[in-house]
């Protein structure tokens, strides 16, 4: 292959950066989804627990006895709402990055096809 033009090098760098951003957003979303499931299970169990049940809260590497279980339940529910908002934001970011990634990928395919002198048919599958 001949030398790569600076414009193509820039597009490749942009493509790689988008790929990294997309991977980061997707891994954050996976972590947030796991946190949401854990919060939902915790809320469910706290609601089922009898009023006189002893409840502990994890704080760092300590387990601390909770004096006010309803207040803890409210705190977890509020944290869950915040996490749900964050997941929705990550969903939007992921969608935007995927669209941009696809666009840059198509530009790269065209540029590589032109640089090699072969017309590129984008109607066919990419793989």
Secondary structure, 3 states (H helix, E strand, C coil): CCCCCHHHHHHHHHHHHHHHHHHHHHHHHHHHHHHHHHHHHHHHHHHHCCCCCCEEEEECCEEEEECCHHHHHHHHHHHHHHHHHHHHHHHHHHHHHHHHHHHHHHHHHHHHHHHCCCCCCCCCCCC
